[in-house]
Amino acid sequence: MKSVSFFSVVAVAILMLPLSAHAATEREKAELARVVSELKYLKQDVLQISELRRADDTEAFNYEALVKDLDTIVEAVERHVTKPSRQPRVIKPLEAEHGYIH
């Protein structure tokens, strides 16, 4: 389960990227594209880990919420890279409640 807490921290950290600023340089766009690639990889890890959960777990981790949050972050970063805008955009709130993490 400690792996999943790492994913949560990464997701929150990525969300804190200044998405309102323009991806002004090609290098910045490339780095943001790399972040998107890594987030997609993390999503696949989360999906694989979710298959290990027990049906009778009394403190179940909400993998579906984490996957949804990762998708939301990926969509926001991809939109910023492909269609930057100076206008503020509404970003869906994250689930944030993924379960009990030690």
HUNORRA-V465819 format. One record per helix or strand of 3 or more residues. SS is the DSSP state (h for helix, s for strand). FROM is the first residue (numbers start at 0). LEN is the number of residues. If there is no record, write none. Layout:
BEGIN
[[SS;FROM;LEN] [SS;FROM;LEN]]
END
This chain:
BEGIN
[[h;1;14] [h;25;25] [h;62;20]]
END
